[in-house]
Amino acid sequence: MLKIFEIEDRPLLEAIKSIFDKKTKDQTLHLPDKIISELMESKKNYDNGNYTDNEVMEKEAEECLKKK
């Protein structure tokens, strides 16, 4: 696939892009409104710094497992 970067023929590249665009256009992900709302709310929380990073979660999980 990296060979595509070596192609300098602009019309060929545009034709390839057109093919990819047609093939991927139908692959749009449609989500229910409830999921979209939840994702938007999650993004707001993240933007406001209301999240726990992965290291903290892993530490908490390890501590929880040690208690069992």
OpenMM code with the backbone's topology and positions (N, CA, C; nanometers):
from openmm import Vec3, app, unit

residues = "MET LEU LYS ILE PHE GLU ILE GLU ASP ARG PRO LEU LEU GLU ALA ILE LYS SER ILE PHE ASP LYS LYS THR LYS ASP GLN THR LEU HIS LEU PRO ASP LYS ILE ILE SER GLU LEU MET GLU SER LYS LYS ASN TYR ASP ASN GLY ASN TYR THR ASP ASN GLU VAL MET GLU LYS GLU ALA GLU GLU CYS LEU LYS LYS LYS".split()
positions = [
    Vec3(0.0822, -0.1193, 0.0000),
    Vec3(0.0000, 0.0000, 0.0000),
    Vec3(0.0865, 0.1256, 0.0000),
    Vec3(0.2067, 0.1179, 0.0506),
    Vec3(0.2927, 0.2353, 0.0531),
    Vec3(0.3348, 0.2781, -0.0864),
    Vec3(0.3239, 0.1907, -0.1851),
    Vec3(0.3612, 0.2262, -0.3214),
    Vec3(0.2743, 0.3384, -0.3765),
    Vec3(0.1584, 0.3579, -0.3209),
    Vec3(0.0702, 0.4646, -0.3699),
    Vec3(0.1366, 0.6011, -0.3525),
    Vec3(0.2242, 0.6137, -0.2533),
    Vec3(0.2945, 0.7405, -0.2313),
    Vec3(0.3957, 0.7697, -0.3414),
    Vec3(0.4335, 0.6668, -0.4148),
    Vec3(0.5308, 0.6839, -0.5224),
    Vec3(0.4647, 0.7280, -0.6535),
    Vec3(0.3329, 0.7217, -0.6613),
    Vec3(0.2612, 0.7572, -0.7838),
    Vec3(0.2592, 0.9086, -0.7995),
    Vec3(0.3011, 0.9555, -0.9152),
    Vec3(0.3018, 1.0989, -0.9429),
    Vec3(0.1969, 1.1365, -1.0471),
    Vec3(0.1269, 1.0394, -1.1005),
    Vec3(0.0248, 1.0617, -1.2033),
    Vec3(-0.1025, 1.1120, -1.1358),
    Vec3(-0.1227, 1.2453, -1.1405),
    Vec3(-0.2364, 1.3073, -1.0700),
    Vec3(-0.3722, 1.2530, -1.1147),
    Vec3(-0.3981, 1.2371, -1.2453),
    Vec3(-0.5281, 1.1810, -1.2857),
    Vec3(-0.5509, 1.0397, -1.2307),
    Vec3(-0.4459, 0.9607, -1.2251),
    Vec3(-0.4582, 0.8264, -1.1687),
    Vec3(-0.4917, 0.8342, -1.0206),
    Vec3(-0.4246, 0.9219, -0.9487),
    Vec3(-0.4520, 0.9379, -0.8054),
    Vec3(-0.5946, 0.9869, -0.7817),
    Vec3(-0.6429, 1.0775, -0.8659),
    Vec3(-0.7806, 1.1257, -0.8523),
    Vec3(-0.8799, 1.0131, -0.8798),
    Vec3(-0.8486, 0.9265, -0.9768),
    Vec3(-0.9360, 0.8127, -1.0059),
    Vec3(-0.9384, 0.7161, -0.8885),
    Vec3(-0.8232, 0.6913, -0.8290),
    Vec3(-0.8153, 0.6027, -0.7115),
    Vec3(-0.8953, 0.6632, -0.5967),
    Vec3(-0.8794, 0.7943, -0.5750),
    Vec3(-0.9544, 0.8615, -0.4676),
    Vec3(-1.1041, 0.8503, -0.4919),
    Vec3(-1.1452, 0.8669, -0.6166),
    Vec3(-1.2865, 0.8558, -0.6505),
    Vec3(-1.3404, 0.7171, -0.6169),
    Vec3(-1.2630, 0.6152, -0.6464),
    Vec3(-1.3035, 0.4773, -0.6144),
    Vec3(-1.3162, 0.4600, -0.4637),
    Vec3(-1.2168, 0.5078, -0.3887),
    Vec3(-1.2217, 0.4965, -0.2432),
    Vec3(-1.3413, 0.5719, -0.1861),
    Vec3(-1.3651, 0.6917, -0.2391),
    Vec3(-1.4774, 0.7718, -0.1904),
    Vec3(-1.6099, 0.6987, -0.2120),
    Vec3(-1.6266, 0.6372, -0.3273),
    Vec3(-1.7505, 0.5650, -0.3567),
    Vec3(-1.7658, 0.4434, -0.2670),
    Vec3(-1.6563, 0.3755, -0.2395),
    Vec3(-1.6614, 0.2546, -0.1574),
    Vec3(-1.6847, 0.2863, -0.0104),
    Vec3(-1.6334, 0.3976, 0.0358),
    Vec3(-1.6441, 0.4293, 0.1778),
    Vec3(-1.7642, 0.5165, 0.2106),
    Vec3(-1.8262, 0.5773, 0.1105),
    Vec3(-1.9400, 0.6650, 0.1352),
    Vec3(-2.0533, 0.5903, 0.2047),
    Vec3(-2.0739, 0.4657, 0.1701),
    Vec3(-2.1827, 0.3869, 0.2266),
    Vec3(-2.1496, 0.3314, 0.3644),
    Vec3(-2.0315, 0.3590, 0.4149),
    Vec3(-1.9908, 0.3035, 0.5427),
    Vec3(-2.0043, 0.4041, 0.6564),
    Vec3(-2.0976, 0.4969, 0.6414),
    Vec3(-2.1228, 0.5951, 0.7452),
    Vec3(-2.1880, 0.5265, 0.8643),
    Vec3(-2.1406, 0.5599, 0.9818),
    Vec3(-2.1936, 0.5023, 1.1038),
    Vec3(-2.3128, 0.5857, 1.1506),
    Vec3(-2.4276, 0.5228, 1.1624),
    Vec3(-2.5486, 0.5904, 1.2090),
    Vec3(-2.5775, 0.5447, 1.3519),
    Vec3(-2.5803, 0.6394, 1.4442),
    Vec3(-2.6025, 0.6081, 1.5852),
    Vec3(-2.7363, 0.6624, 1.6305),
    Vec3(-2.7986, 0.5937, 1.7255),
    Vec3(-2.9235, 0.6455, 1.7824),
    Vec3(-2.8978, 0.7784, 1.8543),
    Vec3(-3.0004, 0.8618, 1.8603),
    Vec3(-2.9887, 0.9930, 1.9247),
    Vec3(-2.9387, 0.9829, 2.0684),
    Vec3(-2.9817, 0.8806, 2.1411),
    Vec3(-2.9396, 0.8637, 2.2807),
    Vec3(-2.7883, 0.8453, 2.2896),
    Vec3(-2.7320, 0.7655, 2.2009),
    Vec3(-2.5875, 0.7418, 2.2013),
    Vec3(-2.5135, 0.8702, 2.1640),
    Vec3(-2.5654, 0.9423, 2.0665),
    Vec3(-2.5022, 1.0689, 2.0262),
    Vec3(-2.5018, 1.1664, 2.1434),
    Vec3(-2.6122, 1.1735, 2.2166),
    Vec3(-2.6201, 1.2621, 2.3336),
    Vec3(-2.5182, 1.2209, 2.4395),
    Vec3(-2.5062, 1.0908, 2.4627),
    Vec3(-2.4108, 1.0424, 2.5623),
    Vec3(-2.2671, 1.0734, 2.5207),
    Vec3(-2.2380, 1.0589, 2.3929),
    Vec3(-2.1041, 1.0911, 2.3439),
    Vec3(-2.0745, 1.2396, 2.3572),
    Vec3(-2.1732, 1.3226, 2.3279),
    Vec3(-2.1548, 1.4672, 2.3408),
    Vec3(-2.1326, 1.5064, 2.4866),
    Vec3(-2.2075, 1.4437, 2.5761),
    Vec3(-2.1915, 1.4708, 2.7192),
    Vec3(-2.0532, 1.4250, 2.7669),
    Vec3(-2.0080, 1.3112, 2.7182),
    Vec3(-1.8748, 1.2619, 2.7533),
    Vec3(-1.7665, 1.3570, 2.7050),
    Vec3(-1.7843, 1.4111, 2.5847),
    Vec3(-1.6863, 1.5061, 2.5321),
    Vec3(-1.6826, 1.6319, 2.6175),
    Vec3(-1.7999, 1.6798, 2.6611),
    Vec3(-1.8035, 1.7978, 2.7488),
    Vec3(-1.7272, 1.7703, 2.8773),
    Vec3(-1.7515, 1.6521, 2.9362),
    Vec3(-1.6809, 1.6150, 3.0588),
    Vec3(-1.5303, 1.6132, 3.0367),
    Vec3(-1.4887, 1.5538, 2.9260),
    Vec3(-1.3461, 1.5472, 2.8944),
    Vec3(-1.2887, 1.6874, 2.8768),
    Vec3(-1.3581, 1.7702, 2.7991),
    Vec3(-1.3113, 1.9069, 2.7754),
    Vec3(-1.2992, 1.9868, 2.9048),
    Vec3(-1.3844, 1.9561, 3.0033),
    Vec3(-1.3826, 2.0255, 3.1322),
    Vec3(-1.2878, 1.9601, 3.2325),
    Vec3(-1.2160, 1.8566, 3.1886),
    Vec3(-1.1194, 1.7907, 3.2769),
    Vec3(-1.1816, 1.6893, 3.3703),
    Vec3(-1.3059, 1.6541, 3.3475),
    Vec3(-1.3747, 1.5573, 3.4337),
    Vec3(-1.3543, 1.4154, 3.3812),
    Vec3(-1.2363, 1.3626, 3.4066),
    Vec3(-1.2060, 1.2264, 3.3636),
    Vec3(-1.0954, 1.1708, 3.4511),
    Vec3(-1.0786, 1.0399, 3.4439),
    Vec3(-0.9707, 0.9728, 3.5151),
    Vec3(-0.8804, 0.9097, 3.4108),
    Vec3(-0.7503, 0.9369, 3.4232),
    Vec3(-0.6611, 0.8819, 3.3208),
    Vec3(-0.6362, 0.7330, 3.3419),
    Vec3(-0.5800, 0.6707, 3.2420),
    Vec3(-0.5627, 0.5262, 3.2381),
    Vec3(-0.4761, 0.4743, 3.3538),
    Vec3(-0.3703, 0.5460, 3.3876),
    Vec3(-0.2816, 0.5019, 3.4948),
    Vec3(-0.3558, 0.4923, 3.6278),
    Vec3(-0.4387, 0.5911, 3.6566),
    Vec3(-0.5154, 0.5916, 3.7818),
    Vec3(-0.6147, 0.4745, 3.7813),
    Vec3(-0.6808, 0.4527, 3.6699),
    Vec3(-0.7783, 0.3428, 3.6616),
    Vec3(-0.7101, 0.2072, 3.6785),
    Vec3(-0.5930, 0.1903, 3.6183),
    Vec3(-0.5204, 0.0640, 3.6326),
    Vec3(-0.4798, 0.0418, 3.7779),
    Vec3(-0.4343, 0.1467, 3.8454),
    Vec3(-0.3947, 0.1364, 3.9855),
    Vec3(-0.5149, 0.0990, 4.0721),
    Vec3(-0.6281, 0.1634, 4.0485),
    Vec3(-0.7497, 0.1322, 4.1238),
    Vec3(-0.7944, -0.0116, 4.0988),
    Vec3(-0.7843, -0.0572, 3.9749),
    Vec3(-0.8238, -0.1940, 3.9423),
    Vec3(-0.7325, -0.2938, 4.0123),
    Vec3(-0.6020, -0.2673, 4.0144),
    Vec3(-0.5079, -0.3556, 4.0823),
    Vec3(-0.5390, -0.3634, 4.2316),
    Vec3(-0.5646, -0.2487, 4.2924),
    Vec3(-0.5972, -0.2465, 4.4351),
    Vec3(-0.7259, -0.3236, 4.4644),
    Vec3(-0.8228, -0.3084, 4.3777),
    Vec3(-0.9495, -0.3791, 4.3947),
    Vec3(-0.9274, -0.5299, 4.3830),
    Vec3(-0.8477, -0.5727, 4.2885),
    Vec3(-0.8225, -0.7156, 4.2701),
    Vec3(-0.7443, -0.7743, 4.3862),
    Vec3(-0.6558, -0.6956, 4.4473),
    Vec3(-0.5790, -0.7425, 4.5613),
    Vec3(-0.6675, -0.7687, 4.6823),
    Vec3(-0.7773, -0.6939, 4.6938),
    Vec3(-0.8700, -0.7091, 4.8073),
    Vec3(-0.9482, -0.8387, 4.7999),
    Vec3(-0.9636, -0.8942, 4.6793),
    Vec3(-1.0449, -1.0149, 4.6631),
    Vec3(-0.9718, -1.1376, 4.6985),
] * unit.nanometer
topology = app.Topology()
chain = topology.addChain("A")
for resn in residues:
    res = topology.addResidue(resn, chain)
    for name in ("N", "CA", "C"):
        topology.addAtom(name, app.Element.getBySymbol(name[0]), res)
